[in-house]
Amino acid sequence: MAEESDTRRPRRRLHTGSELISALPDHVAQLILHRLPPSLLFSVCRSWRRLLYSPSFPSPSFSCLYALLFPASALGGGCADGDGETVLHLSAFDPLSSRWGHLPSPPVRLLLSHPSILCHRLPVQSLSSRQRLLLISATTDRLHLRPALDRPLVFLPESRAWTPGPPFTSPRRWCACGSAGGSVYLASGVSAEFSQHVARSLEKWDVDSPDRKPRWERRAPLPNSKFCRDTIEAVGWRAKLWIVNIKGGRHREGLVYDAGSDRWEAMPMGMLAGWTGPVASDDTDDSGSGPIYCADEHQGTLKVYDETADTWRVVVESEHLRGATQMAAKSGKVCVVSRGGGSISVVDTVSRPVRVCVVDPPAGF
């Protein structure tokens, strides 16, 4: 951003020893360069590249892919140490340099597997809201398998630091979590012991609230307790939350929560029938009016939902999309995680023809 002028002393340049644009003050050059595509700034010269990553450069300039990663040894069935716990690692993929950068890890140690639960990985649930990453649910305590978090952990990219959110009314796992309209929602789940009250509950946290003591607010409960059987997404789209009770399978049940009226309603039949894998909405402008996508885990297709016809239309088919487990969307780019976290595919839905490229996870993860 441009700094205020001061006629009493010369303006300090942001990049010592080089001019952004010859014969122009840096603050004026910044206003001009901000109109150029980030990929062009990155490729022209070093001073422009440094400007792109400078805190003074107007943001947002470009989107990075943030990923919570486990060591390959833990994902392969082993453990990070003797007690079976491991540490999450946070990394960000820079699409301009095509490199992963390591960021501070969450300040918790989590349990990924347990001898009494064979062939099943204990879930870790997270979501993004307002350019923040939130760690919501995980497991700790090898003896009693209790929920690991009594409050969400929030990562702030601008400060590169983790900060605690407001305490949950009931810490839980196997829940539905999502974001809509700048608020974070937590639905259903299992606490230390199963409870119908928790399994049907819905709570909301306004992330942008100026309240010095933020809290989770109770909202309209779910019609039943069928949504605590798996880790599921609550996808924010059109100012509503869209959730399906199980991943895969034919006997699914879908619900839609209207945040404006605080009411639950049945999911349209066409949407439910085509919900055959991870789903994400493209909330580029935070209005929730962008498209919503689904990656078919069996067919290897990326689909977009047509609300008028209540049907899903295939965008692209690729072998890289088979076995999809998670996905995210932003600015026309859809990132799909598949093959047990060993592959990340980026689908450019804006280009013609639609392009699919593969991003390898960092070495050792």
C-alpha positions as CSV (number, residue, x, y, z in Angstrom):
1,M,0.0,0.0,0.0
2,A,1.1,3.6,-0.6
3,E,2.7,5.3,2.3
4,E,1.7,8.8,3.4
5,S,4.0,11.6,2.0
6,D,6.4,13.5,4.2
7,T,8.0,16.6,2.7
8,R,10.5,16.9,5.5
9,R,12.6,13.9,4.6
10,P,13.1,11.7,1.5
11,R,10.9,8.6,1.1
12,R,12.7,5.4,2.1
13,R,12.8,2.9,-0.8
14,L,11.5,-0.6,-0.3
15,H,14.3,-2.2,-2.3
16,T,17.7,-0.8,-1.6
17,G,20.0,-0.6,-4.6
18,S,17.4,-1.0,-7.4
19,E,14.4,0.9,-8.7
20,L,11.1,-0.8,-9.4
21,I,10.5,1.5,-12.4
22,S,13.2,3.9,-13.6
23,A,12.6,7.5,-12.6
24,L,9.5,6.8,-10.5
25,P,9.3,6.7,-6.7
26,D,8.6,3.2,-5.4
27,H,5.2,4.0,-3.9
28,V,4.0,5.2,-7.4
29,A,5.6,2.2,-9.1
30,Q,3.8,-0.1,-6.7
31,L,0.4,1.3,-7.7
32,I,1.3,0.6,-11.4
33,L,2.8,-2.9,-10.8
34,H,-0.2,-4.0,-8.7
35,R,-2.3,-4.0,-11.9
36,L,0.0,-6.6,-13.5
37,P,-0.5,-10.4,-13.2
38,P,1.6,-11.9,-10.4
39,S,3.1,-14.4,-12.9
40,L,4.5,-11.5,-14.9
41,L,6.0,-9.7,-11.9
42,F,7.6,-13.0,-10.8
43,S,9.3,-13.5,-14.2
44,V,10.6,-10.1,-15.2
45,C,13.2,-9.1,-12.7
46,R,14.4,-9.7,-9.1
47,S,13.2,-6.4,-7.8
48,W,9.7,-7.0,-9.0
49,R,9.8,-10.5,-7.6
50,R,10.9,-9.2,-4.2
51,L,8.1,-6.7,-4.3
52,L,5.6,-9.5,-4.9
53,Y,6.5,-11.1,-1.6
54,S,6.9,-7.8,0.3
55,P,4.5,-7.2,3.2
56,S,3.9,-3.7,1.8
57,F,2.6,-5.0,-1.5
58,P,-1.2,-4.6,-1.7
59,S,-2.9,-8.0,-1.1
60,P,-4.2,-10.4,-2.0
61,S,-1.8,-10.8,-4.9
62,F,-2.1,-14.5,-5.5
63,S,-3.4,-17.7,-3.8
64,C,-1.2,-20.4,-2.3
65,L,-2.2,-23.9,-1.5
66,Y,-1.9,-24.7,2.3
67,A,-1.7,-28.3,3.4
68,L,-1.5,-30.0,6.8
69,L,0.9,-32.9,6.3
70,F,2.0,-36.0,8.2
71,P,5.4,-37.7,7.9
72,A,5.3,-40.5,5.4
73,S,6.2,-43.0,8.2
74,A,3.1,-42.1,10.1
75,L,0.9,-42.4,7.0
76,G,2.4,-45.7,6.1
77,G,1.1,-47.3,9.3
78,G,4.1,-46.5,11.5
79,C,4.3,-44.0,14.2
80,A,6.4,-40.9,14.7
81,D,7.5,-42.0,18.1
82,G,6.9,-44.7,20.7
83,D,3.6,-43.5,22.0
84,G,1.9,-43.4,18.6
85,E,1.6,-39.6,18.4
86,T,2.9,-37.4,15.6
87,V,3.1,-33.7,14.8
88,L,1.3,-32.1,12.0
89,H,3.4,-30.1,9.6
90,L,2.0,-27.0,7.8
91,S,3.3,-26.2,4.3
92,A,2.3,-23.8,1.6
93,F,2.8,-24.4,-2.2
94,D,3.8,-21.2,-4.1
95,P,2.3,-21.6,-7.6
96,L,4.7,-19.0,-9.1
97,S,8.0,-20.7,-8.0
98,S,6.4,-24.2,-7.8
99,R,8.0,-24.7,-4.4
100,W,6.8,-25.8,-1.0
101,G,7.6,-23.6,1.9
102,H,7.4,-24.8,5.5
103,L,5.4,-22.9,8.1
104,P,5.1,-23.2,11.9
105,S,3.5,-26.5,12.9
106,P,0.4,-26.6,15.1
107,P,1.3,-26.7,18.8
108,V,-0.2,-30.2,19.4
109,R,0.7,-33.8,19.0
110,L,-2.0,-36.0,17.5
111,L,-2.8,-39.7,17.4
112,L,-3.2,-41.1,13.9
113,S,-3.7,-44.8,14.6
114,H,-4.5,-47.1,17.5
115,P,-4.1,-50.9,18.0
116,S,-7.8,-51.4,18.7
117,I,-8.8,-49.7,15.4
118,L,-7.3,-51.8,12.6
119,C,-6.9,-50.5,9.1
120,H,-8.4,-47.1,9.9
121,R,-6.7,-43.8,10.3
122,L,-8.0,-41.5,13.0
123,P,-9.3,-38.3,11.4
124,V,-8.0,-34.8,11.6
125,Q,-10.4,-32.1,10.4
126,S,-9.7,-28.6,9.3
127,L,-11.2,-25.8,7.2
128,S,-10.5,-22.4,5.9
129,S,-12.4,-19.2,6.5
130,R,-11.6,-15.5,5.8
131,Q,-8.0,-16.4,4.7
132,R,-7.4,-18.3,7.9
133,L,-6.8,-22.0,8.4
134,L,-8.6,-23.6,11.4
135,L,-7.7,-27.0,12.9
136,I,-11.0,-28.2,14.4
137,S,-10.9,-31.9,15.3
138,A,-8.4,-34.6,16.1
139,T,-7.6,-37.4,18.5
140,T,-5.2,-37.6,21.4
141,D,-4.8,-39.6,24.7
142,R,-3.8,-43.1,23.6
143,L,-5.5,-44.7,26.6
144,H,-9.0,-43.2,26.3
145,L,-9.0,-41.9,22.7
146,R,-10.4,-38.5,23.7
147,P,-10.9,-35.5,21.4
148,A,-7.6,-33.7,21.1
149,L,-8.8,-30.1,21.0
150,D,-10.9,-28.2,23.4
151,R,-11.0,-25.2,21.1
152,P,-10.0,-24.5,17.4
153,L,-6.4,-23.6,16.5
154,V,-6.3,-20.8,14.0
155,F,-3.3,-20.1,11.7
156,L,-2.9,-16.5,10.6
157,P,-0.9,-16.3,7.3
158,E,0.0,-12.6,7.8
159,S,1.7,-13.2,11.2
160,R,2.7,-16.9,10.4
161,A,1.4,-17.8,13.9
162,W,-1.1,-20.1,15.5
163,T,-3.7,-18.7,17.9
164,P,-6.5,-20.3,20.0
165,G,-10.1,-19.7,19.2
166,P,-13.1,-19.8,21.6
167,P,-13.6,-23.0,23.6
168,F,-16.0,-25.6,22.2
169,T,-19.1,-26.3,24.3
170,S,-18.3,-30.0,23.7
171,P,-15.0,-31.1,22.2
172,R,-15.7,-33.7,19.5
173,R,-14.6,-35.8,16.6
174,W,-16.3,-37.3,13.5
175,C,-18.2,-34.1,13.0
176,A,-19.2,-31.8,10.1
177,C,-17.4,-28.5,9.9
178,G,-17.6,-25.7,7.4
179,S,-17.7,-22.0,6.7
180,A,-20.5,-19.8,5.2
181,G,-20.8,-16.0,5.2
182,G,-17.6,-15.5,7.2
183,S,-18.8,-17.7,10.1
184,V,-17.6,-21.1,11.1
185,Y,-20.1,-23.9,11.8
186,L,-19.6,-27.1,13.8
187,A,-22.3,-29.8,13.5
188,S,-22.9,-33.2,15.0
189,G,-19.9,-35.4,16.1
190,V,-18.9,-37.6,19.0
191,S,-17.5,-36.2,22.2
192,A,-15.7,-38.3,24.8
193,E,-18.8,-40.4,25.0
194,F,-21.7,-40.6,22.5
195,S,-24.5,-38.2,23.2
196,Q,-27.7,-37.5,21.2
197,H,-27.4,-33.9,22.2
198,V,-23.9,-33.5,20.7
199,A,-24.8,-35.7,17.7
200,R,-27.7,-33.3,16.8
201,S,-26.1,-30.0,17.7
202,L,-25.1,-27.1,15.5
203,E,-22.9,-24.3,16.7
204,K,-21.7,-21.1,15.0
205,W,-18.6,-18.9,15.6
206,D,-18.5,-15.4,13.9
207,V,-14.8,-15.2,13.1
208,D,-14.9,-11.5,12.4
209,S,-16.8,-10.6,15.6
210,P,-15.3,-7.6,17.5
211,D,-16.3,-9.3,20.8
212,R,-13.3,-9.6,23.1
213,K,-14.7,-12.9,24.4
214,P,-15.9,-14.7,21.3
215,R,-18.0,-17.8,21.8
216,W,-19.8,-20.6,20.0
217,E,-23.5,-19.9,19.6
218,R,-26.1,-22.7,19.4
219,R,-28.2,-22.8,16.3
220,A,-31.1,-25.0,15.1
221,P,-30.3,-28.7,15.9
222,L,-30.1,-31.3,13.2
223,P,-33.2,-33.4,12.5
224,N,-31.4,-36.6,13.5
225,S,-28.1,-38.0,14.8
226,K,-27.0,-39.8,11.5
227,F,-24.3,-37.3,10.8
228,C,-21.7,-38.4,13.3
229,R,-20.6,-41.6,11.6
230,D,-17.8,-40.2,9.5
231,T,-15.7,-37.1,9.0
232,I,-17.7,-35.0,6.6
233,E,-17.6,-31.6,5.0
234,A,-20.1,-28.9,5.6
235,V,-19.7,-27.0,2.3
236,G,-20.7,-23.4,2.3
237,W,-22.5,-22.3,-0.9
238,R,-25.2,-19.7,-1.6
239,A,-25.3,-18.7,2.1
240,K,-26.2,-22.2,3.1
241,L,-24.3,-25.3,4.5
242,W,-24.6,-28.5,2.4
243,I,-23.8,-31.8,4.2
244,V,-24.1,-35.5,3.4
245,N,-23.9,-38.0,6.3
246,I,-21.5,-40.6,4.8
247,K,-18.8,-40.8,2.2
248,G,-19.6,-43.0,-0.7
249,G,-22.3,-45.7,-0.5
250,R,-25.8,-45.6,-1.8
251,H,-27.8,-45.0,1.3
252,R,-26.8,-41.4,1.9
253,E,-28.8,-38.6,3.5
254,G,-28.3,-35.0,2.6
255,L,-29.3,-31.8,4.6
256,V,-29.1,-28.1,3.8
257,Y,-28.8,-25.5,6.5
258,D,-30.1,-22.0,5.7
259,A,-28.0,-19.6,7.8
260,G,-30.3,-16.7,7.2
261,S,-33.5,-18.4,8.5
262,D,-31.7,-20.9,10.9
263,R,-33.6,-23.8,9.4
264,W,-32.7,-27.3,8.0
265,E,-34.2,-28.6,4.8
266,A,-33.7,-31.7,2.6
267,M,-31.0,-31.7,-0.1
268,P,-32.3,-31.7,-3.7
269,M,-32.4,-35.2,-5.0
270,G,-30.1,-34.5,-8.0
271,M,-27.4,-32.9,-5.9
272,L,-27.5,-35.8,-3.4
273,A,-27.4,-38.5,-6.2
274,G,-24.3,-36.9,-7.7
275,W,-22.5,-36.3,-4.4
276,T,-20.0,-39.1,-5.1
277,G,-16.8,-37.8,-3.5
278,P,-15.3,-34.7,-1.9
279,V,-17.1,-31.4,-2.6
280,A,-15.9,-27.8,-2.5
281,S,-17.3,-24.4,-3.6
282,D,-15.3,-21.7,-5.3
283,D,-15.7,-18.7,-2.9
284,T,-13.5,-16.3,-4.8
285,D,-15.5,-13.2,-3.8
286,D,-16.7,-14.5,-0.5
287,S,-20.3,-14.2,-1.7
288,G,-20.9,-17.9,-2.0
289,S,-22.3,-17.4,-5.5
290,G,-19.5,-19.2,-7.3
291,P,-19.7,-22.8,-8.6
292,I,-19.7,-25.9,-6.5
293,Y,-17.6,-28.9,-7.6
294,C,-17.5,-32.6,-6.8
295,A,-14.7,-35.1,-7.5
296,D,-16.0,-38.5,-8.3
297,E,-13.7,-40.8,-6.3
298,H,-14.6,-43.9,-8.5
299,Q,-14.9,-42.4,-12.0
300,G,-12.1,-39.9,-11.8
301,T,-14.2,-37.0,-13.0
302,L,-14.6,-33.4,-11.8
303,K,-18.2,-32.3,-11.9
304,V,-19.9,-28.9,-11.4
305,Y,-23.5,-28.6,-10.1
306,D,-26.3,-27.0,-12.2
307,E,-28.8,-25.7,-9.7
308,T,-31.5,-25.0,-12.3
309,A,-31.5,-28.5,-13.7
310,D,-30.6,-30.1,-10.3
311,T,-27.8,-32.2,-12.0
312,W,-24.0,-32.5,-12.1
313,R,-22.2,-31.8,-15.4
314,V,-18.7,-33.3,-16.0
315,V,-16.0,-30.7,-16.4
316,V,-13.0,-33.1,-17.0
317,E,-12.0,-36.7,-16.5
318,S,-8.6,-37.8,-15.4
319,E,-6.9,-40.8,-13.8
320,H,-5.3,-38.5,-11.4
321,L,-8.7,-37.7,-9.8
322,R,-9.5,-41.4,-9.0
323,G,-9.5,-42.1,-5.2
324,A,-10.2,-38.4,-4.4
325,T,-10.5,-37.8,-0.7
326,Q,-10.3,-34.0,-0.2
327,M,-10.5,-30.9,-2.3
328,A,-10.5,-27.1,-2.3
329,A,-11.4,-24.5,-4.9
330,K,-10.4,-20.8,-5.4
331,S,-10.3,-18.5,-8.4
332,G,-11.2,-21.2,-10.9
333,K,-8.5,-23.6,-9.6
334,V,-9.7,-26.8,-8.0
335,C,-7.1,-28.8,-5.9
336,V,-7.9,-32.5,-5.4
337,V,-6.1,-34.8,-3.0
338,S,-6.1,-38.5,-3.9
339,R,-4.2,-41.7,-3.4
340,G,-4.1,-41.5,0.3
341,G,-2.6,-38.0,0.3
342,G,0.2,-39.0,-2.1
343,S,-1.1,-37.0,-5.0
344,I,-2.4,-33.4,-5.4
345,S,-4.1,-32.5,-8.7
346,V,-4.8,-28.9,-9.7
347,V,-7.6,-28.5,-12.3
348,D,-7.7,-25.1,-14.1
349,T,-11.4,-24.8,-14.9
350,V,-11.0,-21.4,-16.6
351,S,-8.6,-22.5,-19.3
352,R,-9.8,-24.0,-22.6
353,P,-9.4,-26.9,-22.8
354,V,-9.5,-27.6,-19.0
355,R,-6.0,-28.5,-17.8
356,V,-5.0,-30.9,-15.0
357,C,-1.5,-30.8,-13.5
358,V,0.0,-32.8,-10.6
359,V,1.8,-31.3,-7.6
360,D,4.0,-33.7,-5.6
361,P,3.9,-33.3,-1.8
362,P,7.1,-32.2,-0.1
363,A,9.7,-35.0,0.2
364,G,9.1,-37.1,3.3
365,F,5.4,-36.4,3.5
